[in-house]
Amino acid sequence: MANPLINFVASVCVQTAIYWGNPVSDKEGGLVFDTPVEIKVRWDGKTNLIRSNNGEEVVSKAEILVLQDIDMDGYLLLDSLVNLDSDNYDDPVACGAYKVLVYEQAPLFKSTNEFVRTVWL
């Protein structure tokens, strides 16, 4: 039986975002990514002062609930793939996407394999 909290998170993740994941060094100081994909999210565009995973204080432009694991240094954009300019398809920065600053997953109460996943950009 599915956990009611997971069902709730899924029910509020109704917005579409584009996700550029699996960042790998291009050996020239940049990153290359897997082909961008659409994912369902709950995007809250509020600004927060947060502590990044490397310990420094940074300003987050959004807090997002996601239904899947997200890679650090990946990128997210609140939009749909059909709206991407094909010239910038593989360049999330040129598309206006935001870099993942913090990714957290917290296990649900009394669960070892179901998580609530939150991203700060």
C-alpha positions as CSV (number, residue, x, y, z in Angstrom):
1,M,0.0,0.0,0.0
2,A,1.4,3.4,-1.0
3,N,2.4,5.8,1.7
4,P,-0.2,8.7,2.0
5,L,2.6,11.3,2.3
6,I,4.2,10.1,-1.0
7,N,0.7,10.3,-2.6
8,F,0.4,13.9,-1.3
9,V,3.8,14.9,-2.6
10,A,3.0,13.4,-6.0
11,S,-0.4,15.2,-6.0
12,V,1.2,18.6,-5.5
13,C,4.0,18.1,-8.1
14,V,1.9,19.2,-11.0
15,Q,4.3,21.7,-12.6
16,T,6.6,20.8,-15.4
17,A,10.3,21.5,-15.2
18,I,13.2,20.7,-17.5
19,Y,16.1,18.8,-15.8
20,W,19.7,18.6,-17.0
21,G,21.3,15.8,-15.0
22,N,24.4,13.6,-14.8
23,P,26.9,16.5,-15.0
24,V,30.3,15.3,-16.2
25,S,33.4,17.4,-16.7
26,D,34.1,18.3,-20.3
27,K,37.9,18.5,-19.4
28,E,37.9,22.2,-20.3
29,G,36.4,23.5,-17.0
30,G,32.8,23.1,-18.0
31,L,30.2,20.4,-17.6
32,V,28.2,18.3,-20.1
33,F,24.8,16.8,-19.2
34,D,22.5,14.0,-20.3
35,T,19.7,15.0,-22.7
36,P,17.3,17.2,-20.8
37,V,14.1,15.6,-19.6
38,E,10.8,16.9,-18.3
39,I,10.0,16.1,-14.6
40,K,7.0,16.9,-12.4
41,V,7.8,19.3,-9.6
42,R,6.3,21.7,-7.0
43,W,8.2,24.9,-7.6
44,D,8.1,27.6,-4.9
45,G,9.9,30.6,-6.2
46,K,10.7,32.2,-2.8
47,T,14.1,33.6,-2.0
48,N,15.9,32.1,1.0
49,L,19.3,32.3,2.6
50,I,20.6,28.7,2.8
51,R,23.8,26.8,3.5
52,S,25.0,24.9,0.4
53,N,26.3,21.4,0.6
54,N,29.9,22.7,0.8
55,G,29.0,24.9,3.8
56,E,28.8,28.4,2.4
57,E,25.8,30.7,2.8
58,V,24.1,31.4,-0.6
59,V,20.8,32.9,-1.7
60,S,18.4,30.3,-3.1
61,K,16.0,31.5,-5.8
62,A,13.6,28.5,-5.4
63,E,12.7,25.6,-3.3
64,I,11.4,22.6,-5.2
65,L,9.8,19.3,-4.3
66,V,10.7,16.5,-6.8
67,L,9.7,12.9,-7.2
68,Q,13.1,11.6,-8.2
69,D,16.8,11.8,-7.3
70,I,18.5,14.9,-8.6
71,D,22.2,15.4,-9.2
72,M,24.3,18.1,-7.5
73,D,25.5,20.6,-10.2
74,G,22.5,19.6,-12.3
75,Y,20.1,22.3,-13.6
76,L,16.4,22.9,-13.4
77,L,14.1,25.3,-15.4
78,L,10.4,25.7,-14.8
79,D,9.3,25.2,-18.4
80,S,8.6,22.6,-21.0
81,L,11.0,21.0,-23.6
82,V,8.8,22.3,-26.5
83,N,9.7,25.8,-25.5
84,L,13.5,25.3,-25.6
85,D,15.5,27.0,-28.3
86,S,17.1,24.1,-30.2
87,D,20.4,26.0,-30.4
88,N,20.6,26.0,-26.6
89,Y,19.1,22.6,-25.9
90,D,22.3,21.2,-24.4
91,D,23.3,24.4,-22.5
92,P,21.1,24.9,-19.4
93,V,22.7,28.2,-18.5
94,A,21.9,29.6,-22.0
95,C,18.3,28.4,-21.4
96,G,18.1,30.3,-18.1
97,A,18.1,27.2,-15.9
98,Y,19.2,27.4,-12.3
99,K,22.0,25.3,-10.8
100,V,21.2,22.8,-8.0
101,L,22.7,24.3,-4.9
102,V,21.4,21.8,-2.3
103,Y,19.6,18.5,-2.7
104,E,18.2,16.7,0.3
105,Q,16.1,13.5,0.7
106,A,14.5,12.7,4.0
107,P,13.0,9.2,4.6
108,L,9.4,9.1,5.4
109,F,8.4,8.2,8.9
110,K,8.7,4.5,9.4
111,S,10.1,4.0,5.9
112,T,13.5,3.0,4.7
113,N,12.8,3.2,1.0
114,E,10.4,6.1,0.4
115,F,11.7,9.7,0.5
116,V,10.6,13.3,0.3
117,R,13.1,15.0,-2.0
118,T,13.8,18.8,-1.9
119,V,16.0,20.9,-4.1
120,W,17.2,24.5,-3.6
121,L,18.4,26.5,-6.6
